[in-house]
Amino acid sequence: MAGLIVAQAQEAPAENTGETMQSETTMEVVGDELHAAEEELHEATELHGDEHATGVFPPFDPATFGSQLLWLAITFAALYLLMSRVALPQIGGILADRRGRIDADLKAAEESRQKTDAAIAAYEEALASARAKAQGIASESRDAIAADLAAKRTRVEADLAAKVNAAEAGITQTKTAALAHVDEIAAETAQAVVSQLVGDVSAEAARSAVAKVKE
Amino acid sequence: MAGTDPIHQFVIEDIFPIATIGGEDGLHLAFTNSALFMVATVAVISLYLILSSSGKRLIPNRVQLLSELLYEFVANMVRSSAGTEGMKFFPLVFSLFTFILVANMLGMVPYFFTVTSHIIVTFALSMLVFLTVIVYGFVKNGPKFLKLFVPAGVPGYILPIVTPIEVISFLSRPISLSVRLFGNILAGHITLKVFTGFMVTMIPLGFFGAAGSLLPLLMGIALTGLEFLVAAVQAYVFAVLTCMYLNDAIHPSH
């Protein structure tokens, strides 16, 4: 396994440098044996003033593994501690605070809404009862006025009817009285007219004459 | 010729040596350009996240909003793949995602070193995930963790075939996880360098060379866009797969 990786590692840079530099020396390297390849690569890299100190493809150079692992351990441990102890609780705290605040606000809003609803209901109830009371008062007073009016009207009507009856009775009496006097007046008038024309005549004769005419 | 050498960008150079353990051919430790960019990656992530959220604004400004979006993005990723129980690995997944993302993005800056273009780095990160899965899986589930290799509902006579496949696929996870990231970043950077290198080689070749160099230029522009996409997508893929593997550790029965 380890040998395989090394072999790959040593072939890989040879191919890569071969492609880009297109140098004959490196092209030969690809076909060569492992040891020869290593030597040639050293030459090739030195030739081009390259900084491949070991001649191995850098990501597969085991010489750098120690340092990388050491610093990865240090930096990643530091990152983990900073994240888990400082940064994440801080951000999580902000989010939790906000969520709590939003929940509390929503709850308060809900309470206010319920209070408002109750107030509206109370108002509606008061309004309804007031309206009912007002209607009661209105109909009561209307009834009272109507009754009063009716009583007054009946009284006035009765009064008027009595007066009319009295007047009618008076008229009838006067009429009968007047009609009763008509005969007398006619007899007196007839006596006067006859006495002027033919001489004296008795009141009795005149009266009987009038009675005869009337019949 | 070093200017157009596509491999030169991956060379690790010592900035200052620390120690060499075990003689001349022993383990050589140094602060390298790779280490510098690891430190830079961690510094960028930590400073940004901590400073941007230090205001603790109820109504976030743009800087804080980005941190919150990143947090929610990774949190949702973990929650949807590994469930609420997986949230204990949220700092790990978040660290992995931001580390790879920022390392990839820093690598897109010309002359900057790309930390994730080295197999040992991506392999170490994937081994971290792999070992976390194994250790947590056994600690939490005990021997039941091995149910992972015995899918439920499979008839007994198929198990001798299925179980080795499951074991192999499980063991190949750290390799596929690390090679995917490493390969994408390495290949992308080499391609970018090769195409833009063509331009440098073609321009001195007279009029037609200079005119023709427009083609690799356009290719280079397109590839730059693609590489930014790859940088983000690979960080996302690594994080999502980490979540899925952690889900196996938390819920080993399929």
Chai-1 contact restraints between the chains, C-beta under 6 A:
chainA,res_idxA,chainB,res_idxB,connection_type,confidence,min_distance_angstrom,max_distance_angstrom,comment,restraint_id
A,N16,B,I7,contact,1.0,0.0,6.0,A-B,restraint_1
A,H48,B,M1,contact,1.0,0.0,6.0,A-B,restraint_2
A,E51,B,V11,contact,1.0,0.0,6.0,A-B,restraint_3
A,P58,B,F10,contact,1.0,0.0,6.0,A-B,restraint_4
A,P58,B,V11,contact,1.0,0.0,6.0,A-B,restraint_5
A,P59,B,F10,contact,1.0,0.0,6.0,A-B,restraint_6
A,P59,B,H118,contact,1.0,0.0,6.0,A-B,restraint_7
A,P59,B,I119,contact,1.0,0.0,6.0,A-B,restraint_8
A,T64,B,I12,contact,1.0,0.0,6.0,A-B,restraint_9
A,F65,B,I120,contact,1.0,0.0,6.0,A-B,restraint_10
A,G66,B,L27,contact,1.0,0.0,6.0,A-B,restraint_11
A,G66,B,L29,contact,1.0,0.0,6.0,A-B,restraint_12
A,S67,B,L29,contact,1.0,0.0,6.0,A-B,restraint_13
A,S67,B,A30,contact,1.0,0.0,6.0,A-B,restraint_14
A,S67,B,T32,contact,1.0,0.0,6.0,A-B,restraint_15
A,Q68,B,S34,contact,1.0,0.0,6.0,A-B,restraint_16
A,Q68,B,I120,contact,1.0,0.0,6.0,A-B,restraint_17
A,Q68,B,V121,contact,1.0,0.0,6.0,A-B,restraint_18
A,L69,B,A124,contact,1.0,0.0,6.0,A-B,restraint_19
A,L70,B,L29,contact,1.0,0.0,6.0,A-B,restraint_20
A,W71,B,A35,contact,1.0,0.0,6.0,A-B,restraint_21
A,W71,B,M38,contact,1.0,0.0,6.0,A-B,restraint_22
A,L72,B,V121,contact,1.0,0.0,6.0,A-B,restraint_23
A,L72,B,A124,contact,1.0,0.0,6.0,A-B,restraint_24
A,T75,B,M38,contact,1.0,0.0,6.0,A-B,restraint_25
A,T75,B,V39,contact,1.0,0.0,6.0,A-B,restraint_26
A,T75,B,V42,contact,1.0,0.0,6.0,A-B,restraint_27
A,A78,B,V42,contact,1.0,0.0,6.0,A-B,restraint_28
A,L79,B,V42,contact,1.0,0.0,6.0,A-B,restraint_29
A,L79,B,S95,contact,1.0,0.0,6.0,A-B,restraint_30
A,L79,B,F99,contact,1.0,0.0,6.0,A-B,restraint_31
A,Y80,B,S95,contact,1.0,0.0,6.0,A-B,restraint_32
A,L82,B,S46,contact,1.0,0.0,6.0,A-B,restraint_33
A,M83,B,P91,contact,1.0,0.0,6.0,A-B,restraint_34
A,M83,B,F94,contact,1.0,0.0,6.0,A-B,restraint_35
A,M83,B,S95,contact,1.0,0.0,6.0,A-B,restraint_36
A,S84,B,P91,contact,1.0,0.0,6.0,A-B,restraint_37
A,V86,B,I50,contact,1.0,0.0,6.0,A-B,restraint_38
A,A87,B,L49,contact,1.0,0.0,6.0,A-B,restraint_39
A,A87,B,I50,contact,1.0,0.0,6.0,A-B,restraint_40
A,L88,B,P91,contact,1.0,0.0,6.0,A-B,restraint_41
A,Q90,B,S53,contact,1.0,0.0,6.0,A-B,restraint_42
A,I91,B,S53,contact,1.0,0.0,6.0,A-B,restraint_43
A,I91,B,S67,contact,1.0,0.0,6.0,A-B,restraint_44
A,I91,B,Y71,contact,1.0,0.0,6.0,A-B,restraint_45
A,I94,B,S53,contact,1.0,0.0,6.0,A-B,restraint_46
A,I94,B,K56,contact,1.0,0.0,6.0,A-B,restraint_47
